[in-house]
Amino acid sequence: MSVPIYVVGSSNTDMVVKAEKLPSPGETVIGGSFLMNPGGKGANQAVAASRLGGRVTFVACVGNDIFGQQALEQFQKERINTDFIVISSDHPSGVALINVDEKGENCIAVAPGANGQLSTTMVEQALTLIDGPAILLLQLEIPLETVEYAIEYGHKKNVKVILNPAPANKLSDSVFRDIFIITPNESEAELLTGIRVTNLESAEIAAEKLHEKGVRNVVITLGAKGAYLSSETTRKVIEGPKVTAIDTTAAGDCFSGALAVALSEDQPLEQAVAFACKAASISVTRMGAQSSLPYRKEIGSVA
C-alpha cells in the first residue's frame, strides 16, 4: 500500500487568456480566448497526485470568498483531505493572471492573497499527525519561512521531502541537506546554482552544485527533452513521450505530483522520474492548470 502524501502550498484561481502571441510591455493583444480554472502550484500538485492514485492531504490557506469556497469543493471532489485547509477572513483567495501563446508558452502574474498567510503553526498542526513513512511535497508560492520550517520538520519526521523550487527564489543553504529530491527547471536551477543550464553538460554541473549543498537527489526538468536525474547511482536524461504542446501552464506541477505518487508507491527513482515525464507530457496537450492533469488510467496510453 502506498504511503500518504502531504502537499503544503498555494491555491489560486487562474484567469487565462490564450492568444496568438504574448504581449510585450505596453502592448495589447486582441483576439484571445478566456477561461477560468482552479490553480496554484500547491493545489495543482495535490490534484495531480490524487488523480494518479496518491493518498493526499493538502495544507493551504484560502480566503472566505467565492474562489475559496469553489476551491474547497473541488478538492473534496478530487478526494483530497481538506482538514488542514485554513479559511482566512482577512485576506482574499489567491489569483493568477496567465497569458498563453499559440506555441503553449506562458507568462504568469500572481496575487498571493491568503497564500501569504500560511504559517508555520498551520503546517505543524498537519505534519504533527505523521506517524510513519510519508511524502512531503512543497513549492515556493507560500512564505519561505513556512517552506523552510516544513522541510526541517518533515526531515525530523523521517519523511521524504520533495521540493519543487518554483517560482524561482533563493533558499537558505541550511535547508538543502533536509531535501530528498529537488525538482527545478532550467531557470530555477540557474538561480539556485549560478549555472546556466543549456545542455547535458551544464545540467550535470548544476546538479553537482546542488549535491554539494546537501541535496541527495536532483531532477532538473528540461521541458520537451524530459528530465535530468542525478542520484548516488544514476546520472542520465530520462526522455518523455513526444507530444505537441498547446499549454505548458501546469506541466511542472504535474511532474512533481506524479513523482510524489511514484515514490509513495516505492517505485525506483529512475522509474518514478519516467512516470512523472509521462504524466507531464499528457498535461501539456490540454489547456488549463488542473483541467489538464491526467488520471492514472491515462498514463499507459503514452509511449
Secondary structure, 3 states (H helix, E strand, C coil): CCCCEEEECCCEEEEEEECCCCCCCCCCCCCCEEEEEEECHHHHHHHHHHHCCCCEEEEEEEECCHHHHHHHHHHHHCCCECCCEEEECCCCCEEEEEEECCCCCEEEEEECHHHHHCCHHHHHHHHCCCCCCCEEEECCCCCHHHHHHHHHHHHHCCCEEEECCCCCCCCCHHHHHHCCEECCEHHHHHHHHCCCCCCHHHHHHHHHHHHHHCCCEEEEECHHHCEEEECCCCEEEECCCCCCCCCCCCHHHHHHHHHHHHHHCCCCHHHHHHHHHHHHHHHCCCCCCHHHCCCHHHHCCCC
